[in-house]
Amino acid sequence: MGGGYEPPSRLLRVDLTAGRVESEPVPETWLERYLGGKGLAARYLYDELDAGTDPLGPENVLLFALGPLSGLTPGEQRYAAVTKSPLTGGFLDSYAGGAFPAALAGALAGERDNRNDESTEERRGHVALLVEGAADDPTVLRIRRADAGVESETTPESSQPLESSQPLESATTLEPAGDLWGADAAATCEAFDAPVACVGPAGEREVRYATVASDGGDHQAGRGGAGAVMGSKNLKAVVAESAPLDPPERLAALRDDYEARFADDDTGRWQAASETVETVDFADAVGVLPTRGWQDGAFDGADAVGIEAVRRAAVAREREGAIPGGFRVTTETGAGTDVNASDDGETRETVPRGATAISLGSGLAIDDFDAVAALGATCDRLGVDVISAGNAVAWAIRASEEGVLDRDLSFGDEAAARDLLGEIARRETELGDLLARGVDAAAERYGGGGLVPTVKAMELPTYDPRGSASMALAYATSDRGACHRRARPVVEEVFATESWSRERRAETVAAEQDARSVLWSLVVDDFAGETFEDLGAEWLSAVGLDYSPERLRTAGERIWTLTRLFNVREGFDRADDELPEKLTEPLAGGPQAGEALDREAFADLLSAYYDRRGWDERGRPTRDLLARLDLLDAVDDETPVG
């Protein structure tokens, strides 16, 4: 089966409260219907949690989810961090790449030898790690293949194997975090000789948009606060001790073929030339670049923080080859990255992304690339999402200008922005503590609710939706709150020669959301996955799984509907899919100057989307839809359906 590769089919469950680990089979129907990654983790989250579970309580669970193709596909390997969000109170999935996902796939893999015992058939690998409960003291969780045949050079004598009722393919131990509690993400990663997923000071302090960081902060499972959940469990780091999987020859050849396809694809050429930083130049050119706290759609300093600035500053790419990584630059960090408020600067390499240049550059009207890169590195080491953090600072500046906040802040002031980021991560001032809960929490305390836009309490990201009605719909209906990755219709709509109908907008957004749900359940590289024109059917066939593209599209719709059921059970409805009043104000500058959200037109568009989805007018999936998607056996009595 699968050319010498068996897709993983088990779950590794770690109970931090009891100090216990179990390996359990994933129900076959779950693997078939939800694939892995986002879909399978969403099924576990829906099944494990009750409505109203405290996201920062021990009853919440945090999954590090892989997919049936993890360690095999082209490009960067990735994992999904899935939990209930402390920022939105709803479903959360966030993704990160780097060295950790490949090592985790290796550490969770099944044994290679053929044992002559009755349990041989059950020794397939794990597709996810589920963490529940909370440790009494700050802890590090270490996972390595039990058949690796080597002891870790960094495992301390205080390391304790978790209690288990059966032999495991993965050796799992807990050890005290010790002095690492309080360390930033870079220092934590450097403390181990194996890939790490960890929290920085912001996660320890349960900042509601804290991240899970890897590779010294270069890779972050960013939005929605998975790092806060990890911190609430007193889990400082997960260490994965394994080499990446070595795919069989047939699968390695398929990977080479897809890498060549990607290199010739428009997306491949774009990534090789510009990576995500080109988003700045694109958004500025078409007038949807969030600028000065969402007041303008274009930035006079875009060239100073966009792709040409990054190319000039770059010292290397973070990954070479057919699918290169981001641009490495050298910058100064410090000024509050340590939880103990040390302000000593340090020069190190970092990888600024498009979100960095937008949220901390144009969003704060800072047109100095070195300053923007330094702010991004500060966020990465503190372990906070650059999008939410940048918006929090922008809100504080707007509130200061409007007289809502008694503090002297202004756009373009990098030093003041960095100081405020430190206050947020350490929660050491009233303003920092409130902003650590999100823009909505600060606005509730001080006023100024219309200054920076949010959806489901999550701050808006890369594109201003006043220049694209379909992007407005994508933000409004995103399952985790405002997100530009679930669907990006803006890249087509702004170049359309004629206005899109509401039906086309609804269809485009829904189809992109479903397709992305599939790719994130396979957990493939975000960009290389765009060459999976059959949504991964060829790859799944190569590992012995029979899926047609149509069947995968249905799986994507099922997964998207399941996350909606989770949110509906938490009390979300049509009101949570509305866009904030801020977006009814016309853009002040740029090619889309004067554009604003039309409330009546958007209400019609949202109804068209619900109709396309098979949801009722309150945004609840209907029983007929659940029957068609084989979800009736999943939905519980607490979940209202249409």
C-alpha positions as CSV (number, residue, x, y, z in Angstrom):
1,M,0.0,0.0,0.0
2,G,1.2,3.5,-0.8
3,G,4.5,2.6,-2.3
4,G,6.1,1.5,1.0
5,Y,4.4,4.3,3.1
6,E,1.5,3.8,5.5
7,P,-0.5,7.0,6.3
8,P,-0.6,7.7,10.0
9,S,-3.8,6.6,11.7
10,R,-3.4,7.1,15.4
11,L,-3.6,10.0,17.9
12,L,-1.0,10.6,20.7
13,R,-2.9,12.0,23.7
14,V,-0.9,13.7,26.5
15,D,-2.7,14.6,29.7
16,L,-0.5,17.2,31.5
17,T,-2.7,17.1,34.7
18,A,-2.3,13.3,35.2
19,G,1.1,13.0,33.6
20,R,-0.2,10.4,31.3
21,V,0.2,9.6,27.6
22,E,-1.9,7.2,25.4
23,S,-1.8,6.2,21.8
24,E,-5.3,5.6,20.4
25,P,-6.6,4.7,17.0
26,V,-8.4,7.4,15.1
27,P,-11.9,6.2,14.0
28,E,-11.7,5.1,10.4
29,T,-14.7,7.2,9.4
30,W,-13.0,10.3,10.8
31,L,-9.9,9.7,8.8
32,E,-12.0,9.1,5.7
33,R,-14.2,12.2,6.1
34,Y,-11.8,14.7,7.6
35,L,-8.4,13.6,6.2
36,G,-6.1,15.1,8.9
37,G,-4.8,18.5,9.8
38,K,-7.6,21.1,10.1
39,G,-10.4,18.7,9.4
40,L,-9.5,15.9,11.8
41,A,-8.5,18.3,14.5
42,A,-11.8,20.2,14.1
43,R,-13.6,16.8,14.6
44,Y,-11.7,16.2,17.8
45,L,-12.2,19.7,19.1
46,Y,-16.0,19.5,18.5
47,D,-16.1,16.1,20.2
48,E,-13.9,16.9,23.1
49,L,-15.2,20.3,24.3
50,D,-18.5,21.4,25.7
51,A,-20.1,24.7,24.7
52,G,-18.7,27.5,26.9
53,T,-15.4,25.8,27.7
54,D,-12.9,28.3,29.0
55,P,-10.2,28.6,26.3
56,L,-7.6,29.2,29.0
57,G,-8.9,26.5,31.3
58,P,-7.5,23.0,31.6
59,E,-10.5,21.6,29.9
60,N,-9.5,23.1,26.6
61,V,-7.4,21.0,24.3
62,L,-4.5,22.0,22.0
63,L,-3.8,19.8,18.9
64,F,-0.6,19.7,16.9
65,A,-2.0,18.2,13.8
66,L,-0.3,16.7,10.8
67,G,-1.8,15.1,7.7
68,P,-1.7,11.9,5.7
69,L,1.1,13.4,3.5
70,S,3.2,15.1,6.2
71,G,6.9,14.8,5.5
72,L,6.4,13.8,1.9
73,T,5.0,16.7,-0.2
74,P,7.0,19.5,-1.9
75,G,7.9,22.7,-0.2
76,E,8.0,23.5,3.5
77,Q,6.4,21.0,5.8
78,R,3.7,22.5,8.1
79,Y,1.6,21.6,11.1
80,A,-1.8,22.9,12.3
81,A,-2.2,24.3,15.8
82,V,-6.0,23.8,16.6
83,T,-7.8,24.8,19.7
84,K,-10.6,27.1,21.0
85,S,-9.4,30.6,20.6
86,P,-9.0,32.8,23.7
87,L,-9.3,35.9,21.4
88,T,-12.6,35.0,19.6
89,G,-14.1,32.3,21.8
90,G,-14.5,30.2,18.6
91,F,-12.7,27.7,16.4
92,L,-9.0,28.3,15.8
93,D,-6.6,26.8,13.4
94,S,-3.2,28.3,12.8
95,Y,-0.3,27.0,10.8
96,A,3.5,27.1,10.9
97,G,6.4,25.7,8.9
98,G,10.1,25.4,9.5
99,A,12.0,22.5,11.0
100,F,9.5,21.5,13.7
101,P,6.7,19.9,11.5
102,A,9.1,17.6,9.6
103,A,10.7,16.5,12.9
104,L,7.3,16.0,14.5
105,A,6.2,13.9,11.6
106,G,9.3,11.8,12.1
107,A,8.9,11.6,15.9
108,L,5.2,10.5,15.6
109,A,5.9,8.0,12.8
110,G,5.3,4.3,13.2
111,E,8.2,1.9,13.8
112,R,10.1,0.6,10.7
113,D,10.9,-2.9,11.9
114,N,8.5,-5.8,11.6
115,R,7.7,-7.2,15.0
116,N,6.4,-10.7,15.3
117,D,3.6,-9.9,17.8
118,E,-0.1,-9.3,17.6
119,S,0.2,-5.5,17.8
120,T,2.3,-5.1,14.6
121,E,-0.7,-4.0,12.5
122,E,-1.5,-1.3,15.1
123,R,2.0,0.2,15.0
124,R,1.2,2.9,12.4
125,G,2.2,6.5,13.0
126,H,0.3,9.3,14.7
127,V,-1.4,12.0,12.7
128,A,-1.8,14.4,15.7
129,L,-0.6,15.2,19.2
130,L,-3.5,16.2,21.5
131,V,-2.6,18.0,24.7
132,E,-5.1,18.3,27.5
133,G,-5.1,19.4,31.2
134,A,-2.5,21.6,32.7
135,A,0.9,20.9,34.4
136,D,1.4,22.2,37.9
137,D,4.7,23.8,37.0
138,P,6.2,25.1,33.8
139,T,7.0,22.1,31.7
140,V,8.7,20.9,28.5
141,L,7.2,18.0,26.5
142,R,9.7,15.9,24.6
143,I,8.8,13.4,21.9
144,R,11.1,11.1,20.0
145,R,10.8,7.8,18.1
146,A,11.1,4.9,20.6
147,D,13.1,2.9,18.0
148,A,15.5,5.7,17.3
149,G,18.2,3.9,19.3
150,V,19.8,7.1,20.7
151,E,19.4,9.1,23.9
152,S,19.0,12.9,23.6
153,E,22.1,14.9,24.5
154,T,19.9,17.5,26.2
155,T,17.5,15.3,28.2
156,P,18.1,16.2,31.8
157,E,18.1,13.7,34.7
158,S,14.8,15.2,35.9
159,S,13.0,14.1,32.8
160,Q,10.1,11.9,33.6
161,P,8.5,9.4,31.2
162,L,4.7,9.8,31.1
163,E,2.6,7.0,32.5
164,S,1.2,4.8,29.7
165,S,-0.9,1.6,29.6
166,Q,0.7,0.3,26.4
167,P,4.1,0.4,24.6
168,L,4.4,3.5,22.4
169,E,6.1,4.1,19.1
170,S,7.0,7.6,20.4
171,A,9.0,8.0,23.7
172,T,7.3,10.9,25.4
173,T,8.7,12.6,28.5
174,L,8.0,15.7,30.6
175,E,10.7,17.8,32.2
176,P,10.8,21.0,34.2
177,A,11.1,24.2,32.1
178,G,13.3,25.7,34.8
179,D,15.0,29.0,33.7
180,L,13.4,28.8,30.3
181,W,10.2,30.1,31.8
182,G,10.5,33.8,31.1
183,A,12.9,33.4,28.1
184,D,11.9,34.7,24.7
185,A,11.2,32.4,21.7
186,A,14.7,32.7,20.3
187,A,16.5,31.8,23.6
188,T,14.0,28.9,24.1
189,C,14.7,27.4,20.7
190,E,18.4,27.8,21.1
191,A,18.3,25.8,24.4
192,F,17.6,22.5,22.6
193,D,19.5,20.6,19.9
194,A,16.2,19.5,18.2
195,P,13.3,21.4,16.6
196,V,11.0,23.1,19.0
197,A,7.5,24.7,19.2
198,C,7.4,27.0,22.1
199,V,5.8,30.1,23.7
200,G,7.5,33.4,24.5
201,P,6.7,35.8,27.3
202,A,3.4,36.6,25.7
203,G,2.2,33.0,25.8
204,E,3.3,32.7,29.4
205,R,1.2,35.8,30.3
206,E,-1.7,34.5,28.2
207,V,-1.9,37.3,25.8
208,R,-4.9,36.4,23.7
209,Y,-3.1,36.6,20.4
210,A,0.1,34.9,21.6
211,T,1.8,32.6,19.1
212,V,3.5,29.2,19.1
213,A,7.0,29.9,17.8
214,S,9.7,27.7,16.1
215,D,13.2,28.3,14.6
216,G,14.1,31.1,16.9
217,G,10.8,32.9,16.0
218,D,11.2,32.7,12.2
219,H,8.0,30.6,12.1
220,Q,4.9,31.2,14.0
221,A,1.5,29.6,14.4
222,G,0.2,33.1,14.7
223,R,-3.3,34.2,14.8
224,G,-6.0,33.7,17.5
225,G,-3.9,32.8,20.6
226,A,-2.8,29.2,20.4
227,G,0.3,30.3,22.3
228,A,-1.9,31.6,25.1
229,V,-3.6,28.2,25.4
230,M,-0.2,26.6,25.5
231,G,0.9,29.0,28.2
232,S,-2.2,28.4,30.2
233,K,-1.3,24.7,30.3
234,N,2.2,25.6,31.7
235,L,3.7,24.1,28.6
236,K,6.7,26.1,27.6
237,A,7.8,23.9,24.7
238,V,7.3,20.8,22.6
239,V,10.6,19.2,21.4
240,A,10.5,16.8,18.5
241,E,13.6,14.6,18.3
242,S,13.7,12.9,14.9
243,A,15.1,13.3,11.5
244,P,12.5,14.1,8.8
245,L,10.9,11.1,7.1
246,D,12.7,9.6,4.2
247,P,10.0,9.0,1.6
248,P,10.1,5.9,-0.6
249,E,11.6,6.3,-4.0
250,R,8.2,6.5,-5.8
251,L,7.0,9.3,-3.5
252,A,10.3,11.1,-3.7
253,A,10.0,11.1,-7.5
254,L,6.5,12.5,-7.3
255,R,7.7,15.3,-5.0
256,D,10.4,16.1,-7.5
257,D,7.8,16.3,-10.3
258,Y,5.6,18.7,-8.3
259,E,8.5,20.9,-7.4
260,A,9.3,21.3,-11.1
261,R,5.6,22.1,-11.7
262,F,5.6,24.7,-9.0
263,A,8.8,26.3,-10.3
264,D,7.1,26.9,-13.7
265,D,3.8,28.1,-12.1
266,D,2.9,31.8,-11.7
267,T,2.8,31.3,-7.9
268,G,6.2,29.6,-8.0
269,R,7.8,32.4,-9.9
270,W,6.2,34.9,-7.7
271,Q,7.4,33.2,-4.5
272,A,10.9,32.7,-5.9
273,A,11.1,36.4,-6.7
274,S,9.3,38.0,-3.8
275,E,7.8,35.6,-1.3
276,T,4.9,37.2,0.7
277,V,6.5,40.7,0.9
278,E,5.2,41.5,-2.6
279,T,1.8,41.7,-0.9
280,V,2.8,45.2,0.2
281,D,3.4,46.4,-3.4
282,F,0.3,44.7,-4.8
283,A,-2.1,46.1,-2.1
284,D,-0.6,49.6,-2.4
285,A,-0.9,49.5,-6.2
286,V,-4.6,48.6,-6.2
287,G,-5.5,50.8,-3.2
288,V,-6.3,48.2,-0.5
289,L,-3.1,48.6,1.7
290,P,-4.2,49.3,5.3
291,T,-2.4,52.5,6.2
292,R,-2.3,54.8,9.3
293,G,-4.7,52.6,11.3
294,W,-7.1,51.8,8.4
295,Q,-7.6,55.4,7.4
296,D,-6.0,55.2,3.9
297,G,-5.7,52.5,1.2
298,A,-2.2,53.5,0.0
299,F,1.1,54.4,1.7
300,D,3.6,56.9,0.4
301,G,6.4,54.9,2.1
302,A,5.4,51.5,0.5
303,D,8.6,51.4,-1.6
304,A,10.6,51.8,1.6
305,V,9.2,48.7,3.3
306,G,8.1,46.6,0.3
307,I,9.8,44.0,-1.9
308,E,12.7,46.1,-3.2
309,A,13.6,47.2,0.3
310,V,13.7,43.6,1.4
311,R,15.8,42.5,-1.5
312,R,18.3,45.2,-0.8
313,A,18.6,44.2,2.9
314,A,18.5,40.4,2.4
315,V,21.6,38.4,3.3
316,A,20.2,35.0,2.3
317,R,17.0,33.0,1.7
318,E,15.8,30.9,4.7
319,R,15.5,27.9,2.4
320,E,17.1,27.3,-1.0
321,G,16.0,25.0,-3.8
322,A,13.0,24.8,-6.1
323,I,10.7,26.3,-3.5
324,P,12.8,28.9,-1.7
325,G,11.8,30.4,1.7
326,G,11.6,34.0,2.9
327,F,14.3,36.6,2.9
328,R,16.8,36.7,5.8
329,V,17.8,40.1,7.0
330,T,20.0,41.3,9.9
331,T,18.3,43.5,12.4
332,E,18.5,44.8,16.0
333,T,16.1,43.2,18.5
334,G,15.6,43.6,22.2
335,A,13.8,46.6,23.9
336,G,11.4,44.5,25.9
337,T,11.7,41.1,24.3
338,D,12.5,39.6,27.7
339,V,9.7,39.1,30.2
340,N,11.9,40.8,32.8
341,A,12.0,44.0,30.7
342,S,15.6,43.9,29.6
343,D,16.2,46.6,27.0
344,D,19.6,45.4,25.8
345,G,19.6,45.1,22.0
346,E,20.9,42.2,20.0
347,T,21.8,41.8,16.4
348,R,20.5,38.7,14.7
349,E,18.9,37.5,11.5
350,T,15.2,37.5,11.1
351,V,12.7,36.8,8.3
352,P,10.1,39.6,7.8
353,R,6.9,38.6,6.0
354,G,4.4,40.6,4.1
355,A,2.2,40.9,7.3
356,T,5.2,42.4,9.1
357,A,5.6,45.2,6.5
358,I,1.9,45.9,6.4
359,S,0.8,45.7,10.1
360,L,4.0,47.3,11.5
361,G,5.0,49.4,8.4
362,S,2.1,51.0,6.5
363,G,-0.4,50.3,9.3
364,L,1.8,52.4,11.7
365,A,3.1,54.7,9.0
366,I,6.7,53.7,9.6
367,D,8.6,54.0,6.4
368,D,12.0,52.8,7.6
369,F,12.6,49.1,6.6
370,D,15.2,48.5,9.4
371,A,12.7,49.8,12.0
372,V,9.9,47.7,10.7
373,A,12.1,44.5,10.6
374,A,13.2,45.3,14.2
375,L,9.5,45.6,15.3
376,G,8.7,42.3,13.6
377,A,11.7,40.6,15.3
378,T,10.5,41.9,18.6
379,C,7.0,40.4,18.1
380,D,8.6,37.1,17.0
381,R,10.7,36.9,20.1
382,L,7.9,38.0,22.4
383,G,5.7,35.4,20.7
384,V,2.8,37.7,19.6
385,D,0.9,37.8,16.3
386,V,2.3,40.7,14.3
387,I,-1.1,41.4,12.8
388,S,-3.1,41.7,16.0
389,A,-0.1,43.4,17.8
390,G,0.3,45.9,15.0
391,N,-3.4,46.7,15.0
392,A,-3.4,47.0,18.8
393,V,-0.7,49.7,18.6
394,A,-2.5,51.4,15.7
395,W,-5.7,51.5,17.8
396,A,-3.8,53.1,20.7
397,I,-2.4,55.8,18.3
398,R,-5.8,56.5,16.9
399,A,-7.3,56.6,20.4
400,S,-4.6,59.1,21.4
401,E,-5.3,61.3,18.4
402,E,-9.0,61.2,19.1
403,G,-8.6,62.1,22.7
404,V,-10.0,58.7,23.8
405,L,-6.7,57.7,25.4
406,D,-4.6,60.0,27.6
407,R,-1.2,59.0,26.2
408,D,1.1,60.8,23.7
409,L,1.4,58.4,20.7
410,S,1.8,59.1,17.0
411,F,2.1,57.3,13.7
412,G,5.7,56.9,12.5
413,D,7.2,56.5,16.0
414,E,9.0,53.2,16.0
415,A,10.4,53.5,19.6
416,A,7.0,54.2,21.1
417,A,5.5,51.2,19.2
418,R,8.2,48.9,20.5
419,D,7.7,50.1,24.1
420,L,4.0,49.4,23.8
421,L,4.6,45.9,22.4
422,G,6.7,45.2,25.5
423,E,3.9,46.4,27.7
424,I,1.4,44.2,25.9
425,A,3.6,41.0,26.2
426,R,4.3,41.7,29.9
427,R,0.9,43.0,30.7
428,E,2.6,45.4,33.0
429,T,0.4,48.5,32.5
430,E,-3.4,48.9,32.4
431,L,-3.2,49.8,28.7
432,G,-0.8,46.9,27.9
433,D,-3.1,44.5,29.9
434,L,-6.2,45.6,28.0
435,L,-4.5,45.5,24.6
436,A,-3.3,42.0,25.5
437,R,-7.0,41.0,25.4
438,G,-7.4,42.5,22.0
439,V,-8.6,45.8,20.5
440,D,-12.2,45.1,21.4
441,A,-11.4,44.8,25.1
442,A,-9.4,48.0,25.1
443,A,-12.2,49.8,23.2
444,E,-14.8,48.5,25.7
445,R,-12.8,50.0,28.6
446,Y,-11.8,53.4,27.0
447,G,-14.1,53.9,24.1
448,G,-13.0,54.2,20.5
449,G,-14.7,51.0,19.3
450,G,-14.8,52.2,15.7
451,L,-11.2,53.1,15.3
452,V,-9.7,49.8,14.1
453,P,-11.9,47.1,12.5
454,T,-12.3,43.6,13.9
455,V,-14.4,40.5,12.9
456,K,-15.3,38.1,15.7
457,A,-12.9,40.1,17.9
458,M,-10.0,39.4,15.5
459,E,-8.3,42.4,14.0
460,L,-8.3,42.6,10.2
461,P,-5.2,41.7,8.3
462,T,-3.6,42.4,4.9
463,Y,-6.2,43.9,2.5
464,D,-8.7,46.7,3.2
465,P,-12.1,45.2,2.1
466,R,-13.5,48.6,1.1
467,G,-11.8,48.1,-2.2
468,S,-13.2,44.5,-2.8
469,A,-16.7,43.4,-1.8
470,S,-15.7,39.7,-2.1
471,M,-12.8,40.3,0.3
472,A,-15.3,41.9,2.7
473,L,-17.3,38.7,2.5
474,A,-14.3,36.5,3.0
475,Y,-13.4,38.4,6.2
476,A,-16.9,38.3,7.5
477,T,-17.5,34.6,7.1
478,S,-14.0,33.3,8.0
479,D,-14.4,30.6,10.7
480,R,-11.5,31.9,12.9
481,G,-12.2,35.6,12.6
482,A,-10.8,38.1,10.1
483,C,-8.4,36.1,7.9
484,H,-7.0,36.8,4.4
485,R,-5.8,33.2,3.8
486,R,-9.1,31.3,3.9
487,A,-10.1,33.0,0.6
488,R,-8.3,35.8,-1.3
489,P,-10.8,36.8,-4.1
490,V,-9.3,40.3,-4.0
491,V,-6.5,39.2,-6.3
492,E,-9.0,38.5,-9.0
493,E,-11.8,41.0,-8.3
494,V,-9.6,44.1,-8.4
495,F,-8.6,43.3,-12.0
496,A,-12.0,42.3,-13.2
497,T,-13.2,44.1,-16.3
498,E,-16.8,44.2,-15.1
499,S,-18.4,44.2,-11.7
500,W,-18.9,40.8,-10.1
501,S,-22.5,39.7,-9.3
502,R,-23.3,38.9,-5.7
503,E,-23.7,35.2,-6.7
504,R,-20.2,35.1,-8.2
505,R,-18.8,36.7,-5.1
506,A,-20.6,34.2,-2.9
507,E,-19.5,31.2,-5.1
508,T,-15.9,32.4,-5.3
509,V,-15.5,32.8,-1.6
510,A,-17.2,29.6,-0.7
511,A,-15.2,27.6,-3.2
512,E,-11.9,29.0,-2.0
513,Q,-12.8,28.3,1.6
514,D,-13.6,24.7,0.8
515,A,-10.5,24.2,-1.3
516,R,-8.3,25.7,1.4
517,S,-10.0,23.5,4.0
518,V,-8.8,20.4,2.0
519,L,-5.2,21.6,1.6
520,W,-5.0,22.5,5.3
521,S,-6.3,19.1,6.2
522,L,-3.6,17.6,4.1
523,V,-1.3,20.2,5.7
524,V,0.7,21.0,2.6
525,D,2.8,24.0,1.9
526,D,0.5,27.0,1.5
527,F,2.0,28.1,-1.8
528,A,3.2,24.8,-3.3
529,G,-0.3,23.5,-2.6
530,E,-1.7,25.8,-5.2
531,T,-0.3,23.5,-7.9
532,F,-2.5,20.7,-6.5
533,E,-5.1,21.3,-9.2
534,D,-6.9,18.1,-8.2
535,L,-6.8,19.1,-4.5
536,G,-4.2,16.4,-3.8
537,A,-6.0,13.4,-5.3
538,E,-2.9,12.2,-7.1
539,W,-0.8,12.4,-3.9
540,L,-3.5,10.6,-1.9
541,S,-3.6,7.9,-4.5
542,A,0.2,7.5,-4.3
543,V,-0.2,6.6,-0.6
544,G,-3.1,4.2,-1.2
545,L,-6.0,6.5,-0.5
546,D,-8.8,6.7,-3.1
547,Y,-10.2,10.3,-3.5
548,S,-11.5,12.0,-6.6
549,P,-11.3,15.8,-6.8
550,E,-15.1,15.9,-6.4
551,R,-14.9,13.8,-3.2
552,L,-12.3,16.1,-1.9
553,R,-14.4,19.2,-2.6
554,T,-17.2,17.6,-0.6
555,A,-14.7,16.9,2.2
556,G,-13.7,20.6,2.2
557,E,-17.3,21.6,2.4
558,R,-17.9,19.1,5.3
559,I,-14.9,20.5,7.2
560,W,-16.0,24.1,6.7
561,T,-19.5,23.2,7.9
562,L,-18.1,21.4,10.9
563,T,-16.1,24.5,12.0
564,R,-19.3,26.5,11.6
565,L,-21.2,24.1,13.8
566,F,-18.5,24.6,16.4
567,N,-19.0,28.3,16.3
568,V,-22.8,28.1,16.2
569,R,-22.6,26.0,19.3
570,E,-20.6,28.8,21.0
571,G,-23.4,31.3,20.2
572,F,-22.1,32.7,16.9
573,D,-24.8,33.7,14.3
574,R,-25.4,36.3,11.6
575,A,-24.5,39.2,13.8
576,D,-21.0,37.8,14.1
577,D,-20.6,37.8,10.3
578,E,-21.3,41.5,10.1
579,L,-18.5,44.0,9.3
580,P,-17.7,46.8,11.7
581,E,-18.9,50.4,11.3
582,K,-15.4,51.5,10.6
583,L,-15.6,50.1,7.1
584,T,-18.6,52.3,6.3
585,E,-16.2,55.3,6.4
586,P,-14.8,56.1,3.0
587,L,-11.1,55.5,2.4
588,A,-9.2,58.8,2.6
589,G,-6.5,58.1,0.0
590,G,-5.2,55.8,-2.7
591,P,-6.7,54.4,-5.9
592,Q,-9.8,53.3,-3.9
593,A,-10.3,56.7,-2.2
594,G,-14.0,57.3,-1.4
595,E,-14.8,53.6,-1.4
596,A,-16.8,52.4,1.7
597,L,-18.9,49.4,2.8
598,D,-22.5,49.6,1.7
599,R,-24.4,48.0,4.5
600,E,-27.5,47.1,2.5
601,A,-25.5,45.6,-0.4
602,F,-23.4,43.6,2.0
603,A,-26.5,42.2,3.8
604,D,-27.7,41.0,0.4
605,L,-24.3,39.5,-0.4
606,L,-24.2,37.7,3.0
607,S,-27.6,36.2,2.3
608,A,-26.4,35.0,-1.1
609,Y,-23.5,33.3,0.6
610,Y,-25.7,31.6,3.2
611,D,-27.9,30.4,0.3
612,R,-24.9,29.0,-1.5
613,R,-23.7,27.3,1.7
614,G,-27.1,25.8,2.5
615,W,-27.3,27.7,5.8
616,D,-30.5,29.5,7.1
617,E,-30.8,33.3,7.3
618,R,-29.2,33.2,10.8
619,G,-26.2,31.5,9.5
620,R,-26.9,28.0,10.8
621,P,-26.2,24.9,8.7
622,T,-29.5,23.2,7.9
623,R,-30.4,19.6,8.7
624,D,-30.6,18.7,4.9
625,L,-27.1,20.0,4.4
626,L,-25.8,17.9,7.4
627,A,-27.4,14.8,5.9
628,R,-25.8,15.4,2.6
629,L,-22.4,15.9,4.2
630,D,-22.6,12.9,6.6
631,L,-22.6,15.2,9.6
632,L,-25.8,14.2,11.3
633,D,-24.0,11.6,13.4
634,A,-21.5,14.3,14.5
635,V,-23.8,17.2,15.5
636,D,-24.8,17.2,19.2
637,D,-27.9,18.3,21.0
638,E,-26.2,21.6,22.1
639,T,-25.8,22.8,18.6
640,P,-28.7,24.6,17.0
641,V,-29.2,23.8,13.3
642,G,-31.3,25.4,10.6
